[in-house]
Amino acid sequence: MPNILIIDSDKQVGRHLEENVRAVYDGAALSFSLAGTDEEALTLIDTGQSFDVALVAIDSPGLSGLSVFSRIKEKSFRVPRIAVSSASDLSGIRKAMNDGAVDFLVKPIEVDDFKATIERVLADVERRRSNW
């Protein structure tokens, strides 16, 4: 069961995914944890909860985007990060990719695009683990 951390001040993103993704996964169990601020995200991470993927808004007001992860470098929180942008801002997306994002999604997030991206990222992580 993939556990997905969503860091976005727009709470509709998490609700939309929670409501619509399960149908695409044929009712398979998915877990979403929602953080609307950097502090909420850091608190969730500090609990020691295991996440498989983090979706991070890179242009949300009040969020620091991918740089929130620089605040936890001393911890062993290593999950693939997917940048989420509300517009097709190529320079912002490029910066996010250079800062460590493995992929990106554009709002409004299409459920099929979300599913394909998550599956691709998780398959890549599993391949790397087995090769390592």
Backbone bond lengths (Angstrom), bond angles and torsions (degrees), N, CA, C in turn:
res aa  C-N    CA-C-N  psi(-1)  N-CA   C-N-CA  omega(-1)  CA-C   N-CA-C  phi
1 M - - - 1.440 - - 1.517 108.87 -
2 P 1.313 118.24 110.00 1.464 119.83 178.08 1.527 111.55 -65.08
3 N 1.322 115.58 135.87 1.453 122.79 176.40 1.523 107.05 -110.67
4 I 1.326 116.82 117.62 1.450 122.10 -171.12 1.517 110.37 -114.47
5 L 1.323 116.55 125.61 1.452 123.10 174.83 1.522 108.01 -93.23
6 I 1.331 116.50 124.57 1.461 121.52 177.53 1.523 107.75 -113.14
7 I 1.341 115.76 118.93 1.459 121.19 178.36 1.524 107.03 -110.95
8 D 1.327 115.55 104.30 1.461 120.76 -176.18 1.515 108.49 -161.79
9 S 1.318 117.72 131.71 1.465 120.26 178.87 1.522 111.51 -73.04
10 D 1.322 117.74 -14.11 1.462 122.55 176.36 1.528 108.02 -87.91
11 K 1.321 116.91 98.19 1.469 122.09 -176.22 1.528 112.38 -64.16
12 Q 1.322 117.71 -19.15 1.465 120.96 179.69 1.530 111.58 -63.96
13 V 1.316 117.73 -30.26 1.461 121.07 -179.16 1.520 109.85 -60.48
14 G 1.329 116.69 -51.33 1.461 120.66 179.64 1.514 112.37 -63.20
15 R 1.329 116.37 -43.48 1.468 119.88 179.82 1.524 110.90 -62.52
16 H 1.329 116.09 -43.77 1.465 120.89 179.41 1.526 110.64 -59.09
17 L 1.316 116.98 -45.44 1.461 119.94 -179.44 1.525 111.15 -67.74
18 E 1.327 116.95 -44.33 1.469 119.84 179.14 1.530 111.39 -58.82
19 E 1.320 116.66 -40.95 1.462 120.63 -176.96 1.523 113.34 -74.69
20 N 1.319 117.72 -31.87 1.462 120.42 -170.48 1.522 115.86 -108.20
21 V 1.296 118.41 -22.54 1.465 120.34 -173.88 1.519 112.08 -73.76
22 R 1.305 118.15 -38.02 1.466 120.46 -177.30 1.529 112.05 -57.46
23 A 1.317 117.54 -35.76 1.464 120.32 178.58 1.516 110.86 -64.00
24 V 1.311 117.21 -38.91 1.468 121.19 179.13 1.523 110.52 -68.53
25 Y 1.325 116.85 -32.88 1.460 121.60 179.24 1.517 111.91 -89.97
26 D 1.313 117.68 17.39 1.466 122.74 178.78 1.526 112.08 53.58
27 G 1.322 115.82 41.32 1.456 120.43 176.41 1.515 114.57 78.38
28 A 1.333 118.13 4.57 1.464 120.63 179.69 1.524 109.57 -60.79
29 A 1.297 114.95 148.80 1.454 119.93 -177.69 1.527 111.03 -72.21
30 L 1.299 115.13 122.67 1.454 122.75 171.96 1.512 106.37 -125.91
31 S 1.293 116.00 146.38 1.451 119.70 179.39 1.519 108.80 -120.48
32 F 1.328 116.20 131.52 1.452 121.94 177.82 1.525 108.90 -119.51
33 S 1.318 116.30 134.83 1.456 121.93 170.85 1.517 106.20 -119.10
34 L 1.330 115.44 128.08 1.456 120.48 -174.14 1.518 110.88 -108.53
35 A 1.326 115.65 132.73 1.460 122.09 175.32 1.522 107.88 -127.51
36 G 1.331 116.26 124.70 1.458 120.92 -179.07 1.511 114.19 -94.96
37 T 1.340 116.30 -7.93 1.463 121.27 178.93 1.526 108.86 -139.82
38 D 1.329 115.11 164.81 1.466 119.31 175.20 1.529 110.41 -58.89
39 E 1.330 116.45 -42.00 1.462 120.60 -177.24 1.527 110.99 -64.13
40 E 1.338 117.24 -40.71 1.466 119.73 176.93 1.521 110.49 -62.54
41 A 1.323 116.48 -41.06 1.467 120.12 179.13 1.521 110.46 -63.19
42 L 1.322 116.97 -46.04 1.465 120.56 -179.54 1.526 111.12 -63.79
43 T 1.330 117.42 -36.87 1.464 120.85 177.64 1.528 110.46 -64.24
44 L 1.341 117.11 -44.64 1.465 120.31 177.87 1.527 110.86 -60.99
45 I 1.319 116.50 -42.68 1.468 120.63 -179.57 1.525 110.16 -66.18
46 D 1.337 116.45 -39.50 1.469 120.69 -179.50 1.519 113.33 -65.26
47 T 1.327 117.73 -20.95 1.471 119.77 179.61 1.518 111.58 -68.51
48 G 1.334 116.60 -14.61 1.455 120.06 -178.15 1.513 113.24 85.48
49 Q 1.320 115.51 4.61 1.464 119.96 178.12 1.529 109.00 -60.45
50 S 1.302 116.00 141.79 1.463 121.27 -178.73 1.528 109.75 -90.28
51 F 1.323 115.94 126.35 1.462 121.70 176.21 1.519 109.10 -116.68
52 D 1.327 115.53 147.33 1.457 120.57 178.77 1.521 112.16 -95.84
53 V 1.329 116.39 -30.62 1.461 123.02 -177.69 1.519 108.22 -150.03
54 A 1.337 116.15 147.91 1.464 120.74 172.63 1.520 108.74 -121.29
55 L 1.337 116.27 126.05 1.461 122.21 171.97 1.517 105.99 -97.60
56 V 1.333 116.86 124.36 1.457 120.49 -172.89 1.527 110.24 -127.33
57 A 1.341 115.14 119.83 1.466 119.95 176.08 1.523 108.59 -67.94
58 I 1.318 116.21 128.24 1.466 120.06 -178.26 1.524 111.76 -99.77
59 D 1.322 117.82 -5.17 1.464 119.69 -178.95 1.520 112.26 -136.37
60 S 1.333 116.39 29.72 1.458 121.36 179.78 1.523 109.70 -89.86
61 P 1.325 116.66 135.63 1.469 118.95 177.64 1.527 110.97 -61.44
62 G 1.312 115.75 137.19 1.455 120.16 177.27 1.515 114.99 83.04
63 L 1.317 117.92 -0.35 1.464 121.34 177.73 1.523 109.14 -114.27
64 S 1.320 115.37 150.60 1.461 119.01 178.96 1.522 112.32 -96.38
65 G 1.326 117.58 9.27 1.458 120.61 178.19 1.508 111.17 65.66
66 L 1.326 115.89 -141.66 1.465 119.99 -177.25 1.523 112.93 -66.75
67 S 1.333 117.67 -19.02 1.467 118.50 -178.60 1.529 112.39 -68.39
68 V 1.340 117.96 -12.61 1.465 119.57 174.66 1.526 109.88 -57.55
69 F 1.307 117.88 -31.51 1.459 120.96 -177.62 1.530 112.14 -72.17
70 S 1.323 117.48 -20.93 1.469 119.17 177.14 1.522 110.38 -67.76
71 R 1.317 116.70 -19.86 1.460 120.66 179.99 1.525 112.28 -80.63
72 I 1.329 118.35 -5.63 1.467 120.54 -179.49 1.524 111.74 -124.41
73 K 1.329 117.30 21.21 1.473 120.44 -176.81 1.522 113.00 -55.88
74 E 1.317 117.12 -33.63 1.459 119.01 -177.83 1.526 112.32 -72.46
75 K 1.312 116.86 -11.00 1.455 121.21 178.43 1.524 109.88 -96.48
76 S 1.305 115.79 161.38 1.470 119.66 -178.36 1.523 110.23 -95.88
77 F 1.311 116.98 60.46 1.465 122.14 178.18 1.519 107.40 -104.36
78 R 1.308 115.23 99.17 1.466 120.33 -177.78 1.513 109.01 -122.92
79 V 1.304 114.89 100.29 1.455 120.19 176.09 1.516 107.91 -134.99
80 P 1.317 116.91 149.90 1.458 118.94 175.81 1.523 109.52 -65.33
81 R 1.320 115.47 139.92 1.460 122.13 -177.69 1.515 109.73 -113.30
82 I 1.319 114.83 129.03 1.458 121.08 178.16 1.521 107.37 -110.32
83 A 1.311 117.02 122.43 1.458 121.96 179.41 1.522 109.29 -76.54
84 V 1.330 115.63 138.80 1.458 121.59 177.45 1.521 107.33 -121.67
85 S 1.324 115.36 127.05 1.462 121.03 -178.81 1.517 109.54 -125.32
86 S 1.332 116.38 143.42 1.462 119.82 179.97 1.522 111.96 -83.41
87 A 1.297 117.09 -6.12 1.461 121.23 177.26 1.521 107.57 -144.27
88 S 1.293 115.12 164.11 1.472 117.50 179.47 1.530 109.06 -84.15
89 D 1.327 115.25 61.44 1.459 123.40 177.82 1.531 108.02 -79.64
90 L 1.313 116.00 93.15 1.462 120.13 -174.20 1.515 113.07 -61.64
91 S 1.332 118.68 -35.59 1.461 119.05 -179.60 1.525 110.53 -68.76
92 G 1.333 117.81 -38.97 1.465 121.07 176.97 1.513 111.64 -66.24
93 I 1.316 116.24 -41.60 1.466 120.84 178.64 1.519 109.85 -65.61
94 R 1.324 116.80 -42.56 1.476 120.84 178.89 1.530 110.48 -61.55
95 K 1.333 116.74 -42.99 1.461 120.10 178.42 1.529 110.06 -62.22
96 A 1.332 116.88 -42.77 1.467 120.44 178.49 1.526 110.94 -60.78
97 M 1.322 116.55 -42.20 1.471 120.10 178.28 1.528 110.22 -63.71
98 N 1.325 117.17 -40.47 1.466 120.44 177.19 1.523 112.21 -67.32
99 D 1.349 116.45 -26.51 1.459 121.43 179.60 1.523 113.07 -87.14
100 G 1.330 117.53 3.31 1.456 119.67 173.39 1.515 116.67 119.36
101 A 1.318 118.73 -2.53 1.463 119.19 176.98 1.522 108.82 -66.07
102 V 1.326 116.18 141.79 1.463 120.14 179.76 1.519 111.71 -92.70
103 D 1.342 116.15 -16.20 1.460 120.92 -179.79 1.521 107.39 -165.98
104 F 1.326 117.24 -177.75 1.455 120.17 177.83 1.523 110.02 -147.56
105 L 1.320 115.13 157.30 1.457 123.55 173.98 1.523 107.48 -131.67
106 V 1.329 116.00 149.53 1.457 121.24 179.38 1.523 108.90 -113.38
107 K 1.337 116.12 133.67 1.462 121.72 177.60 1.521 109.98 -75.96
108 P 1.295 119.44 147.55 1.456 125.08 -6.50 1.525 109.98 -69.63
109 I 1.312 115.83 136.77 1.460 121.22 -175.28 1.526 109.37 -74.24
110 E 1.310 114.64 121.24 1.469 120.53 175.19 1.529 108.05 -78.13
111 V 1.307 116.98 134.17 1.462 121.80 -174.89 1.529 111.61 -60.43
112 D 1.322 117.85 -42.30 1.466 120.15 179.57 1.526 111.47 -64.86
113 D 1.335 117.13 -37.15 1.462 121.42 177.47 1.526 109.76 -67.10
114 F 1.336 116.41 -41.86 1.460 121.26 177.01 1.524 110.46 -58.72
115 K 1.324 115.65 -49.13 1.469 120.73 -178.27 1.528 110.93 -60.29
116 A 1.323 117.11 -47.38 1.468 120.60 -179.54 1.527 111.08 -62.11
117 T 1.323 117.13 -41.50 1.464 121.16 -179.24 1.521 110.79 -66.47
118 I 1.329 117.48 -47.60 1.468 121.14 180.00 1.524 110.43 -60.95
119 E 1.315 117.06 -46.18 1.469 120.26 -179.11 1.522 111.41 -62.46
120 R 1.323 116.80 -41.27 1.465 120.86 179.24 1.534 110.77 -64.70
121 V 1.320 116.82 -45.00 1.463 120.85 -178.97 1.527 110.80 -65.57
122 L 1.332 117.22 -45.18 1.464 119.86 179.89 1.527 111.97 -65.84
123 A 1.325 117.30 -37.20 1.468 120.36 176.92 1.529 110.51 -64.59
124 D 1.329 116.57 -39.73 1.462 120.60 178.38 1.529 110.54 -64.91
125 V 1.320 117.25 -42.00 1.468 121.14 178.21 1.523 109.93 -62.06
126 E 1.308 116.93 -45.19 1.468 120.72 -179.58 1.530 110.96 -63.71
127 R 1.329 117.01 -40.88 1.462 120.93 178.32 1.526 110.49 -62.10
128 R 1.326 116.44 -43.13 1.472 120.23 178.98 1.518 111.63 -64.31
129 R 1.339 115.94 -41.29 1.473 119.48 178.86 1.520 111.43 -62.05
130 S 1.332 116.46 -44.11 1.462 118.62 -178.11 1.534 110.94 -70.44
131 N 1.311 118.47 -31.75 1.467 121.47 177.34 1.519 110.83 -72.21
132 W 1.297 117.60 -32.41 1.444 122.08 -178.17 1.506 110.78 -72.47
